[in-house]
Amino acid sequence: MLHQHANDLPIVPARVRTRDGFDFDPRPDSWHLESRTGSGKNWRFGEFAASGERFIRSLKLGLVALLEEYSFDHSRNLFDRFRDFYMSSFSGRHARGGLVDLEHLLHFRSRLNQNTLWKLGTLRILLIRLHEANLGISTDAAIEYLRRSRIPGNPTGVDIRTRDPKRGAFSTTELEMIHASITQAYVDGKIDLPDFALAVLMLAFGMRPVQAANLKERDFVVGIGSNGQKVYLLQVPRAKQLGKRHRQEMKTRRCAQNVGALLETLLEHNAQLRQARGIKNDDPALFLGRAKGKIPGFAWHETNSNLGSRLERTLRLVCPNLKANPKRFRHTLAQRLADMGVSKHVIAELLDHSSTSHVGVYTEATPSAAARLSRKLAMDMAPLAQAFQGMHVAPAHQVSASVIPGGRIHDRSMEDSREPLGGCGTMGFCGLHVPVACYTCRHFQPILEGPHEAELEKLLAEREHQRVAGYAAKIVEILDRTILAVAEVVAACEALRSGRGGAG
């Protein structure tokens, strides 16, 4: 039996603390909540005034319980889906004293399609939870319908299974392009140290933005190993764990030497920034925000929505032709592990999942062989990949003035290796594999008259030989970035010869 009067319900408490640790008074009809996501938009209960005081109190009590137990984003999603339902199918249509009835749900369902039917499933979560807590705002017929209906959830894993080039995991070539581009952008001063460090952490660990936002400087630990070298560890806060507050559980990740050294530099940068801004904080954030915030224990922490936006802005700057977001870094980490034959349990551990139920999609998407790469495809992909990092293409007599004496690059494996491919602008021996490493090096200047077309054909033939011989996909794809860089040089040479200008 449903309560019919507001007085039959418990009173709305005067003070509630969300799972994020934010204290607020839920009695007013407009809530403005702070969260670690930065999603502080208003919750307006006055929009439901026509349904009466009991209706609104039931909603408030149910959402208060959700905010105490679940994440802000999950609770807000339930509220938003209920509001959509109310405005489209319930407001002005209520019956039986303002209760949600079967006809209202059927009307709402009729407005949805196969791709949006999940919204009814989200609405079901809230209405059944209210009903089971004796805060129900629905008739028995409506609840019975929701319990018996087969409602598909929000489609997941499609981008991974289909290897979607814009939403799924990055290819090896794209990943190498991102790493090279952000490194060069940082060296050139186009991005600052915190944004560079954020991108590197995403590449290394595939962490969620909320995990990066919750990091503190004390989570980064530096020790000395048995060989006398530094050992770097990062305590990463877990996220999306039911009933757990931020930073309640941590997982230790070992950092590569370059990542650890970068974080050491970031801590020095942060100390200078706090001093310049007059910030006094005994437990500082790894990524500093612009405002102090109102959540206890997270003063001057950047929010995860801001970090996500900063990451996407960085990637748009350095790789404008690539669709990139934080989720794709997680997909990439998991997919690369699956392609290497790593077990579901290890993948779940590294993705910070509590079970393996959501990682099977990566093993399902594991390819059996590397894709074929033709000359035409390489030429088409080259402008997008931006793999060539060197100086502009120039005739041989101009290159001679910009490189060290004798710094000509030849491919000694070619039948006619007398013609140089370009010039080297370094002031010493780099020790890299010549000329494969040269086309993706910033110090390399291609010579217009060089045999770049022959170099491209040689690399394509070598890759195809490895593919046909059954080499692992990761081995075959090692050459891809160089192939695309050579293709870019070939296109630049063709453009110069035709008078259209070249790459620089």
Secondary structure, 3 states (H helix, E strand, C coil): CCCCCHHHCCCCCCCEECCCCCEECCCCCEEECCCCCCCCCEEEHHHHHHHCHHHHHHHHHHHHHHHHHCCHHHHHHHHHHHHHHHHHHHCCCCECCCEECHHHHHHHHHCCCCCCCHHHHHHHHHHHHHHHCCCCCECHHHHHHHHHCCCCCCCCCHHHHCCCCCCCCCCHHHHHHHHHHHHHHHHCCCCCHHHHHHHHHHHHHCCCHHHHHCCEHHHEEEEECCCCCEEEEEEEECCCCCCCCCCCCEEEEEECHHHHHHHHHHHHHHHHHHHHHCCCCCCCECCECCCCCCCCCCCCECCHHHHHHHHHHHHHHHCCCCCCCHHHHHHHHHHHHHHCCCCHHHHHHHCCCCCCCCCHHHHHCCCCCCCCCCHHHHHHHHHHHCCCCCCCCECHHHHCCCCCCCCEECCCCCCCCCCCCEEECCCCCCCCCCCCCHHHCCCEEEECCCCHHHHHHHHHHHHHHHHHCCCCHHHHHHHHHHHHHHHHHHHHHHHHHCCCCCCC
